[in-house]
Amino acid sequence: MLVLIRGLAIANPSGVTFGGVSSSFSAISETEIVATVPPLALTGPIRVTTPDGTATSSIPFTVSP
């Protein structure tokens, strides 16, 4: 499953996690990233790491069976 992540502080990402589990991703622009939900993703925030720090989603990503 792919997820589109939009934000103002996500330029030049070096990492994306779903509930602390690393994901593969591609930056589309300075404000958009497409990330693959990892098979072992956990319910929790989406975090994007950039050279300026880490941006955290305000709403948690929810894993459902």
All heavy atoms as TSV, in Angstrom:
chain	resi	resn	atom	element	x	y	z
A	1	MET	N	N	0.831	-1.158	0.000
A	1	MET	CA	C	0.000	0.000	0.000
A	1	MET	C	C	0.888	1.236	0.000
A	1	MET	O	O	1.869	1.305	0.727
A	1	MET	CB	C	-0.907	0.003	1.234
A	1	MET	CG	C	-1.624	1.331	1.416
A	1	MET	SD	S	-2.506	1.492	2.970
A	1	MET	CE	C	-3.985	0.620	2.555
A	2	LEU	N	N	0.530	2.206	-0.825
A	2	LEU	CA	C	1.247	3.476	-0.886
A	2	LEU	C	C	0.464	4.547	-0.145
A	2	LEU	O	O	-0.764	4.560	-0.168
A	2	LEU	CB	C	1.446	3.906	-2.336
A	2	LEU	CG	C	2.297	2.994	-3.204
A	2	LEU	CD1	C	2.321	3.506	-4.635
A	2	LEU	CD2	C	3.705	2.897	-2.660
A	3	VAL	N	N	1.193	5.452	0.490
A	3	VAL	CA	C	0.581	6.564	1.216
A	3	VAL	C	C	1.232	7.855	0.733
A	3	VAL	O	O	2.458	7.932	0.622
A	3	VAL	CB	C	0.805	6.407	2.735
A	3	VAL	CG1	C	0.336	7.635	3.488
A	3	VAL	CG2	C	0.094	5.171	3.243
A	4	LEU	N	N	0.404	8.848	0.433
A	4	LEU	CA	C	0.904	10.171	0.075
A	4	LEU	C	C	1.007	10.986	1.356
A	4	LEU	O	O	0.027	11.127	2.099
A	4	LEU	CB	C	-0.033	10.859	-0.913
A	4	LEU	CG	C	0.340	12.291	-1.298
A	4	LEU	CD1	C	1.679	12.317	-2.030
A	4	LEU	CD2	C	-0.747	12.911	-2.151
A	5	ILE	N	N	2.187	11.498	1.619
A	5	ILE	CA	C	2.434	12.323	2.804
A	5	ILE	C	C	2.661	13.753	2.325
A	5	ILE	O	O	3.510	13.984	1.458
A	5	ILE	CB	C	3.668	11.823	3.575
A	5	ILE	CG1	C	3.472	10.367	3.994
A	5	ILE	CG2	C	3.964	12.713	4.778
A	5	ILE	CD1	C	4.735	9.703	4.496
A	6	ARG	N	N	1.891	14.674	2.875
A	6	ARG	CA	C	2.045	16.091	2.537
A	6	ARG	C	C	2.403	16.864	3.788
A	6	ARG	O	O	1.848	16.613	4.858
A	6	ARG	CB	C	0.744	16.651	1.970
A	6	ARG	CG	C	0.416	16.127	0.615
A	6	ARG	CD	C	-0.823	16.790	0.084
A	6	ARG	NE	N	-1.060	16.347	-1.283
A	6	ARG	CZ	C	-2.238	16.320	-1.841
A	6	ARG	NH1	N	-3.300	16.724	-1.179
A	6	ARG	NH2	N	-2.369	15.908	-3.083
A	7	GLY	N	N	3.321	17.816	3.645
A	7	GLY	CA	C	3.702	18.630	4.794
A	7	GLY	C	C	4.603	19.767	4.384
A	7	GLY	O	O	5.146	19.780	3.272
A	8	LEU	N	N	4.776	20.713	5.274
A	8	LEU	CA	C	5.603	21.875	4.977
A	8	LEU	C	C	7.061	21.687	5.363
A	8	LEU	O	O	7.922	22.360	4.848
A	8	LEU	CB	C	5.039	23.108	5.695
A	8	LEU	CG	C	3.627	23.508	5.282
A	8	LEU	CD1	C	3.146	24.684	6.120
A	8	LEU	CD2	C	3.587	23.850	3.797
A	9	ALA	N	N	7.354	20.759	6.244
A	9	ALA	CA	C	8.716	20.606	6.753
A	9	ALA	C	C	9.299	19.251	6.373
A	9	ALA	O	O	9.933	18.589	7.190
A	9	ALA	CB	C	8.717	20.785	8.267
A	10	ILE	N	N	9.084	18.824	5.123
A	10	ILE	CA	C	9.536	17.482	4.745
A	10	ILE	C	C	10.456	17.477	3.517
A	10	ILE	O	O	10.610	16.459	2.864
A	10	ILE	CB	C	8.341	16.526	4.536
A	10	ILE	CG1	C	7.402	17.027	3.439
A	10	ILE	CG2	C	7.597	16.322	5.841
A	10	ILE	CD1	C	6.307	16.034	3.066
A	11	ALA	N	N	11.081	18.606	3.221
A	11	ALA	CA	C	12.003	18.666	2.081
A	11	ALA	C	C	13.257	17.839	2.364
A	11	ALA	O	O	13.725	17.760	3.497
A	11	ALA	CB	C	12.388	20.108	1.793
A	12	ASN	N	N	13.779	17.180	1.354
A	12	ASN	CA	C	15.002	16.379	1.442
A	12	ASN	C	C	14.931	15.291	2.513
A	12	ASN	O	O	15.794	15.203	3.383
A	12	ASN	CB	C	16.219	17.272	1.687
A	12	ASN	CG	C	16.380	18.321	0.630
A	12	ASN	OD1	O	16.338	18.022	-0.565
A	12	ASN	ND2	N	16.537	19.566	1.040
A	13	PRO	N	N	13.902	14.448	2.467
A	13	PRO	CA	C	13.757	13.416	3.505
A	13	PRO	C	C	14.865	12.377	3.458
A	13	PRO	O	O	15.359	12.018	2.391
A	13	PRO	CB	C	12.408	12.779	3.180
A	13	PRO	CG	C	12.243	12.981	1.709
A	13	PRO	CD	C	12.881	14.316	1.422
A	14	SER	N	N	15.241	11.909	4.647
A	14	SER	CA	C	16.232	10.832	4.725
A	14	SER	C	C	15.631	9.576	5.352
A	14	SER	O	O	16.263	8.535	5.365
A	14	SER	CB	C	17.447	11.286	5.529
A	14	SER	OG	O	17.061	11.659	6.841
A	15	GLY	N	N	14.405	9.691	5.879
A	15	GLY	CA	C	13.755	8.537	6.474
A	15	GLY	C	C	12.276	8.777	6.711
A	15	GLY	O	O	11.856	9.906	6.929
A	16	VAL	N	N	11.493	7.696	6.615
A	16	VAL	CA	C	10.062	7.726	6.914
A	16	VAL	C	C	9.750	6.483	7.734
A	16	VAL	O	O	10.206	5.391	7.396
A	16	VAL	CB	C	9.207	7.721	5.622
A	16	VAL	CG1	C	7.727	7.613	5.945
A	16	VAL	CG2	C	9.476	8.959	4.773
A	17	THR	N	N	8.984	6.659	8.830
A	17	THR	CA	C	8.573	5.513	9.639
A	17	THR	C	C	7.068	5.557	9.893
A	17	THR	O	O	6.468	6.628	9.950
A	17	THR	CB	C	9.298	5.460	10.998
A	17	THR	OG1	O	8.955	6.612	11.773
A	17	THR	CG2	C	10.799	5.366	10.840
A	18	PHE	N	N	6.497	4.370	10.025
A	18	PHE	CA	C	5.090	4.199	10.389
A	18	PHE	C	C	5.075	3.502	11.740
A	18	PHE	O	O	5.429	2.325	11.831
A	18	PHE	CB	C	4.366	3.329	9.360
A	18	PHE	CG	C	4.134	4.021	8.038
A	18	PHE	CD1	C	5.140	4.122	7.099
A	18	PHE	CD2	C	2.888	4.569	7.750
A	18	PHE	CE1	C	4.926	4.750	5.888
A	18	PHE	CE2	C	2.654	5.202	6.538
A	18	PHE	CZ	C	3.673	5.300	5.610
A	19	GLY	N	N	4.736	4.223	12.796
A	19	GLY	CA	C	4.757	3.634	14.131
A	19	GLY	C	C	6.132	3.135	14.524
A	19	GLY	O	O	6.260	2.170	15.263
A	20	GLY	N	N	7.173	3.778	14.022
A	20	GLY	CA	C	8.548	3.402	14.350
A	20	GLY	C	C	9.177	2.390	13.409
A	20	GLY	O	O	10.347	2.050	13.546
A	21	VAL	N	N	8.424	1.904	12.417
A	21	VAL	CA	C	8.935	0.918	11.458
A	21	VAL	C	C	9.331	1.639	10.172
A	21	VAL	O	O	8.520	2.355	9.579
A	21	VAL	CB	C	7.883	-0.174	11.169
A	21	VAL	CG1	C	8.408	-1.187	10.177
A	21	VAL	CG2	C	7.458	-0.860	12.464
A	22	SER	N	N	10.580	1.449	9.745
A	22	SER	CA	C	11.100	2.132	8.553
A	22	SER	C	C	10.360	1.736	7.287
A	22	SER	O	O	9.942	0.591	7.125
A	22	SER	CB	C	12.583	1.833	8.370
A	22	SER	OG	O	13.313	2.389	9.418
A	23	SER	N	N	10.248	2.713	6.386
A	23	SER	CA	C	9.524	2.541	5.135
A	23	SER	C	C	10.411	2.956	3.963
A	23	SER	O	O	11.277	3.820	4.101
A	23	SER	CB	C	8.278	3.423	5.165
A	23	SER	OG	O	7.686	3.528	3.910
A	24	SER	N	N	10.147	2.385	2.798
A	24	SER	CA	C	10.768	2.908	1.581
A	24	SER	C	C	9.901	4.069	1.108
A	24	SER	O	O	8.691	4.107	1.365
A	24	SER	CB	C	10.883	1.821	0.512
A	24	SER	OG	O	9.615	1.330	0.170
A	25	PHE	N	N	10.516	5.048	0.447
A	25	PHE	CA	C	9.782	6.254	0.065
A	25	PHE	C	C	10.453	6.936	-1.112
A	25	PHE	O	O	11.603	6.647	-1.443
A	25	PHE	CB	C	9.699	7.219	1.253
A	25	PHE	CG	C	11.048	7.718	1.688
A	25	PHE	CD1	C	11.581	8.870	1.160
A	25	PHE	CD2	C	11.800	7.010	2.617
A	25	PHE	CE1	C	12.833	9.319	1.548
A	25	PHE	CE2	C	13.050	7.446	3.011
A	25	PHE	CZ	C	13.570	8.609	2.469
A	26	SER	N	N	9.720	7.860	-1.716
A	26	SER	CA	C	10.228	8.699	-2.798
A	26	SER	C	C	9.702	10.105	-2.598
A	26	SER	O	O	8.495	10.280	-2.399
A	26	SER	CB	C	9.723	8.212	-4.149
A	26	SER	OG	O	10.668	7.538	-4.860
A	27	ALA	N	N	10.589	11.087	-2.623
A	27	ALA	CA	C	10.157	12.477	-2.532
A	27	ALA	C	C	9.654	12.903	-3.909
A	27	ALA	O	O	10.320	12.697	-4.912
A	27	ALA	CB	C	11.311	13.365	-2.093
A	28	ILE	N	N	8.455	13.454	-3.938
A	28	ILE	CA	C	7.871	13.943	-5.197
A	28	ILE	C	C	8.179	15.422	-5.361
A	28	ILE	O	O	8.429	15.894	-6.459
A	28	ILE	CB	C	6.347	13.722	-5.185
A	28	ILE	CG1	C	6.039	12.248	-5.122
A	28	ILE	CG2	C	5.692	14.351	-6.391
A	28	ILE	CD1	C	4.579	11.944	-4.979
A	29	SER	N	N	8.141	16.154	-4.253
A	29	SER	CA	C	8.432	17.586	-4.253
A	29	SER	C	C	8.907	17.944	-2.848
A	29	SER	O	O	9.083	17.072	-2.000
A	29	SER	CB	C	7.170	18.384	-4.620
A	29	SER	OG	O	6.216	18.304	-3.582
A	30	GLU	N	N	9.076	19.226	-2.582
A	30	GLU	CA	C	9.503	19.653	-1.247
A	30	GLU	C	C	8.407	19.482	-0.208
A	30	GLU	O	O	8.662	19.565	0.988
A	30	GLU	CB	C	9.969	21.104	-1.284
A	30	GLU	CG	C	11.273	21.278	-2.032
A	30	GLU	CD	C	11.832	22.685	-1.914
A	30	GLU	OE1	O	11.232	23.528	-1.223
A	30	GLU	OE2	O	12.884	22.932	-2.514
A	31	THR	N	N	7.173	19.236	-0.664
A	31	THR	CA	C	6.051	19.113	0.270
A	31	THR	C	C	5.300	17.794	0.145
A	31	THR	O	O	4.298	17.599	0.835
A	31	THR	CB	C	5.049	20.268	0.062
A	31	THR	OG1	O	4.567	20.217	-1.280
A	31	THR	CG2	C	5.686	21.609	0.347
A	32	GLU	N	N	5.766	16.871	-0.713
A	32	GLU	CA	C	5.066	15.596	-0.896
A	32	GLU	C	C	6.031	14.420	-1.004
A	32	GLU	O	O	7.058	14.501	-1.677
A	32	GLU	CB	C	4.204	15.619	-2.160
A	32	GLU	CG	C	3.043	16.573	-2.088
A	32	GLU	CD	C	2.162	16.499	-3.317
A	32	GLU	OE1	O	2.678	16.264	-4.434
A	32	GLU	OE2	O	0.948	16.676	-3.155
A	33	ILE	N	N	5.657	13.334	-0.323
A	33	ILE	CA	C	6.415	12.091	-0.339
A	33	ILE	C	C	5.435	10.954	-0.564
A	33	ILE	O	O	4.334	10.967	-0.017
A	33	ILE	CB	C	7.119	11.857	1.020
A	33	ILE	CG1	C	8.134	12.968	1.304
A	33	ILE	CG2	C	7.786	10.485	1.073
A	33	ILE	CD1	C	8.653	12.941	2.730
A	34	VAL	N	N	5.836	9.968	-1.365
A	34	VAL	CA	C	5.060	8.734	-1.484
A	34	VAL	C	C	5.845	7.670	-0.733
A	34	VAL	O	O	7.020	7.447	-0.997
A	34	VAL	CB	C	4.852	8.315	-2.954
A	34	VAL	CG1	C	4.225	6.944	-3.031
A	34	VAL	CG2	C	3.990	9.325	-3.681
A	35	ALA	N	N	5.182	7.032	0.234
A	35	ALA	CA	C	5.834	6.013	1.056
A	35	ALA	C	C	5.060	4.706	0.968
A	35	ALA	O	O	3.839	4.703	0.833
A	35	ALA	CB	C	5.912	6.468	2.506
A	36	THR	N	N	5.792	3.601	1.060
A	36	THR	CA	C	5.193	2.272	1.091
A	36	THR	C	C	4.998	1.875	2.549
A	36	THR	O	O	5.936	1.947	3.348
A	36	THR	CB	C	6.118	1.251	0.407
A	36	THR	OG1	O	6.339	1.672	-0.934
A	36	THR	CG2	C	5.514	-0.139	0.420
A	37	VAL	N	N	3.786	1.481	2.899
A	37	VAL	CA	C	3.531	1.019	4.259
A	37	VAL	C	C	4.276	-0.305	4.434
A	37	VAL	O	O	4.038	-1.255	3.687
A	37	VAL	CB	C	2.026	0.829	4.528
A	37	VAL	CG1	C	1.800	0.274	5.921
A	37	VAL	CG2	C	1.277	2.139	4.333
A	38	PRO	N	N	5.194	-0.389	5.397
A	38	PRO	CA	C	5.959	-1.622	5.581
A	38	PRO	C	C	5.070	-2.754	6.106
A	38	PRO	O	O	4.091	-2.493	6.822
A	38	PRO	CB	C	7.031	-1.238	6.597
A	38	PRO	CG	C	6.528	-0.024	7.270
A	38	PRO	CD	C	5.601	0.659	6.329
A	39	PRO	N	N	5.391	-4.001	5.769
A	39	PRO	CA	C	4.573	-5.140	6.190
A	39	PRO	C	C	4.372	-5.242	7.700
A	39	PRO	O	O	3.346	-5.692	8.159
A	39	PRO	CB	C	5.340	-6.353	5.669
A	39	PRO	CG	C	6.240	-5.841	4.620
A	39	PRO	CD	C	6.526	-4.419	4.945
A	40	LEU	N	N	5.330	-4.809	8.487
A	40	LEU	CA	C	5.236	-4.906	9.941
A	40	LEU	C	C	4.913	-3.563	10.594
A	40	LEU	O	O	5.216	-3.349	11.773
A	40	LEU	CB	C	6.535	-5.473	10.514
A	40	LEU	CG	C	6.908	-6.867	10.001
A	40	LEU	CD1	C	8.260	-7.296	10.540
A	40	LEU	CD2	C	5.836	-7.880	10.360
A	41	ALA	N	N	4.284	-2.654	9.827
A	41	ALA	CA	C	3.951	-1.333	10.358
A	41	ALA	C	C	3.104	-1.458	11.619
A	41	ALA	O	O	2.310	-2.383	11.757
A	41	ALA	CB	C	3.192	-0.526	9.311
A	42	LEU	N	N	3.303	-0.516	12.522
A	42	LEU	CA	C	2.556	-0.479	13.774
A	42	LEU	C	C	1.672	0.764	13.799
A	42	LEU	O	O	1.993	1.770	13.180
A	42	LEU	CB	C	3.523	-0.435	14.962
A	42	LEU	CG	C	4.495	-1.597	15.072
A	42	LEU	CD1	C	5.518	-1.322	16.173
A	42	LEU	CD2	C	3.738	-2.880	15.350
A	43	THR	N	N	0.573	0.690	14.536
A	43	THR	CA	C	-0.246	1.876	14.733
A	43	THR	C	C	0.587	2.905	15.486
A	43	THR	O	O	1.257	2.573	16.466
A	43	THR	CB	C	-1.512	1.526	15.534
A	43	THR	OG1	O	-2.326	0.664	14.723
A	43	THR	CG2	C	-2.310	2.755	15.904
A	44	GLY	N	N	0.568	4.136	15.010
A	44	GLY	CA	C	1.347	5.204	15.631
A	44	GLY	C	C	1.579	6.318	14.637
A	44	GLY	O	O	1.064	6.279	13.517
A	45	PRO	N	N	2.357	7.301	15.020
A	45	PRO	CA	C	2.576	8.436	14.139
A	45	PRO	C	C	3.444	8.076	12.932
A	45	PRO	O	O	4.240	7.140	12.974
A	45	PRO	CB	C	3.296	9.448	15.033
A	45	PRO	CG	C	3.966	8.623	16.068
A	45	PRO	CD	C	3.072	7.432	16.290
A	46	ILE	N	N	3.238	8.835	11.869
A	46	ILE	CA	C	4.151	8.783	10.723
A	46	ILE	C	C	5.200	9.846	11.002
A	46	ILE	O	O	4.868	10.979	11.353
A	46	ILE	CB	C	3.420	9.086	9.405
A	46	ILE	CG1	C	2.356	8.027	9.135
A	46	ILE	CG2	C	4.420	9.160	8.250
A	46	ILE	CD1	C	1.460	8.341	7.945
A	47	ARG	N	N	6.461	9.471	10.862
A	47	ARG	CA	C	7.550	10.434	11.077
A	47	ARG	C	C	8.397	10.530	9.823
A	47	ARG	O	O	8.732	9.510	9.217
A	47	ARG	CB	C	8.405	10.005	12.267
A	47	ARG	CG	C	7.701	10.157	13.581
A	47	ARG	CD	C	8.671	10.059	14.759
A	47	ARG	NE	N	7.990	10.447	15.982
A	47	ARG	CZ	C	7.440	9.601	16.834
A	47	ARG	NH1	N	7.493	8.304	16.622
A	47	ARG	NH2	N	6.837	10.039	17.914
A	48	VAL	N	N	8.738	11.762	9.470
A	48	VAL	CA	C	9.609	12.033	8.331
A	48	VAL	C	C	10.843	12.742	8.865
A	48	VAL	O	O	10.731	13.804	9.488
A	48	VAL	CB	C	8.906	12.910	7.278
A	48	VAL	CG1	C	9.865	13.239	6.142
A	48	VAL	CG2	C	7.649	12.226	6.736
A	49	THR	N	N	12.006	12.163	8.632
A	49	THR	CA	C	13.262	12.761	9.069
A	49	THR	C	C	13.886	13.524	7.914
A	49	THR	O	O	13.963	13.008	6.791
A	49	THR	CB	C	14.224	11.676	9.575
A	49	THR	OG1	O	13.590	10.972	10.644
A	49	THR	CG2	C	15.529	12.270	10.070
A	50	THR	N	N	14.315	14.751	8.190
A	50	THR	CA	C	14.953	15.612	7.190
A	50	THR	C	C	16.215	16.196	7.819
A	50	THR	O	O	16.437	16.053	9.028
A	50	THR	CB	C	14.011	16.766	6.775
A	50	THR	OG1	O	13.928	17.696	7.858
A	50	THR	CG2	C	12.635	16.275	6.371
A	51	PRO	N	N	17.034	16.893	7.031
A	51	PRO	CA	C	18.215	17.538	7.612
A	51	PRO	C	C	17.868	18.561	8.705
A	51	PRO	O	O	18.688	18.867	9.561
A	51	PRO	CB	C	18.870	18.231	6.415
A	51	PRO	CG	C	18.414	17.444	5.232
A	51	PRO	CD	C	17.018	17.007	5.568
A	52	ASP	N	N	16.629	19.071	8.681
A	52	ASP	CA	C	16.208	20.074	9.664
A	52	ASP	C	C	15.579	19.478	10.915
A	52	ASP	O	O	15.192	20.201	11.824
A	52	ASP	CB	C	15.219	21.054	9.026
A	52	ASP	CG	C	15.869	21.876	7.923
A	52	ASP	OD1	O	17.058	22.225	8.062
A	52	ASP	OD2	O	15.196	22.150	6.919
A	53	GLY	N	N	15.412	18.159	10.964
A	53	GLY	CA	C	14.793	17.526	12.124
A	53	GLY	C	C	13.758	16.492	11.711
A	53	GLY	O	O	13.783	15.997	10.586
A	54	THR	N	N	12.830	16.194	12.605
A	54	THR	CA	C	11.809	15.185	12.342
A	54	THR	C	C	10.427	15.812	12.435
A	54	THR	O	O	10.113	16.492	13.420
A	54	THR	CB	C	11.917	14.030	13.360
A	54	THR	OG1	O	13.219	13.444	13.242
A	54	THR	CG2	C	10.872	12.962	13.100
A	55	ALA	N	N	9.613	15.573	11.396
A	55	ALA	CA	C	8.217	16.003	11.383
A	55	ALA	C	C	7.362	14.795	11.756
A	55	ALA	O	O	7.590	13.695	11.261
A	55	ALA	CB	C	7.840	16.531	10.008
A	56	THR	N	N	6.393	14.996	12.634
A	56	THR	CA	C	5.530	13.923	13.119
A	56	THR	C	C	4.082	14.240	12.791
A	56	THR	O	O	3.622	15.362	12.996
A	56	THR	CB	C	5.676	13.766	14.652
A	56	THR	OG1	O	7.058	13.517	14.951
A	56	THR	CG2	C	4.855	12.614	15.173
A	57	SER	N	N	3.364	13.220	12.284
A	57	SER	CA	C	1.954	13.432	11.946
A	57	SER	C	C	1.148	13.772	13.193
A	57	SER	O	O	1.432	13.276	14.285
A	57	SER	CB	C	1.381	12.170	11.283
A	57	SER	OG	O	1.385	11.077	12.183
A	58	SER	N	N	0.148	14.623	13.012
A	58	SER	CA	C	-0.704	14.992	14.140
A	58	SER	C	C	-1.755	13.920	14.433
A	58	SER	O	O	-2.275	13.838	15.538
A	58	SER	CB	C	-1.389	16.328	13.868
A	58	SER	OG	O	-2.161	16.263	12.691
A	59	ILE	N	N	-2.042	13.099	13.446
A	59	ILE	CA	C	-3.000	11.991	13.591
A	59	ILE	C	C	-2.240	10.695	13.380
A	59	ILE	O	O	-1.508	10.554	12.395
A	59	ILE	CB	C	-4.148	12.113	12.565
A	59	ILE	CG1	C	-4.901	13.412	12.800
A	59	ILE	CG2	C	-5.082	10.919	12.657
A	59	ILE	CD1	C	-5.908	13.730	11.729
A	60	PRO	N	N	-2.385	9.713	14.262
A	60	PRO	CA	C	-1.647	8.451	14.089
A	60	PRO	C	C	-2.130	7.646	12.900
A	60	PRO	O	O	-3.311	7.685	12.543
A	60	PRO	CB	C	-1.893	7.691	15.390
A	60	PRO	CG	C	-3.103	8.299	15.989
A	60	PRO	CD	C	-3.209	9.693	15.473
A	61	PHE	N	N	-1.206	6.945	12.283
A	61	PHE	CA	C	-1.517	5.966	11.246
A	61	PHE	C	C	-2.060	4.743	11.983
A	61	PHE	O	O	-1.502	4.310	12.974
A	61	PHE	CB	C	-0.249	5.613	10.468
A	61	PHE	CG	C	-0.457	4.574	9.410
A	61	PHE	CD1	C	-0.984	4.913	8.188
A	61	PHE	CD2	C	-0.123	3.265	9.644
A	61	PHE	CE1	C	-1.184	3.963	7.210
A	61	PHE	CE2	C	-0.312	2.292	8.675
A	61	PHE	CZ	C	-0.847	2.647	7.456
A	62	THR	N	N	-3.173	4.195	11.493
A	62	THR	CA	C	-3.800	3.051	12.159
A	62	THR	C	C	-3.681	1.794	11.307
A	62	THR	O	O	-4.055	1.808	10.134
A	62	THR	CB	C	-5.292	3.340	12.443
A	62	THR	OG1	O	-5.385	4.511	13.232
A	62	THR	CG2	C	-5.937	2.194	13.178
A	63	VAL	N	N	-3.142	0.752	11.902
A	63	VAL	CA	C	-3.040	-0.548	11.241
A	63	VAL	C	C	-4.273	-1.363	11.633
A	63	VAL	O	O	-4.584	-1.494	12.813
A	63	VAL	CB	C	-1.770	-1.303	11.682
A	63	VAL	CG1	C	-1.712	-2.684	11.061
A	63	VAL	CG2	C	-0.527	-0.494	11.325
A	64	SER	N	N	-4.974	-1.869	10.629
A	64	SER	CA	C	-6.120	-2.712	10.929
A	64	SER	C	C	-5.965	-4.049	10.212
A	64	SER	O	O	-5.376	-4.116	9.139
A	64	SER	CB	C	-7.419	-2.030	10.528
A	64	SER	OG	O	-7.425	-1.747	9.142
A	65	PRO	N	N	-6.484	-5.126	10.806
A	65	PRO	CA	C	-6.306	-6.468	10.225
A	65	PRO	C	C	-7.076	-6.635	8.932
A	65	PRO	O	O	-7.943	-5.970	8.573
A	65	PRO	CB	C	-6.827	-7.402	11.290
A	65	PRO	CG	C	-7.561	-6.573	12.268
A	65	PRO	CD	C	-7.200	-5.160	12.040
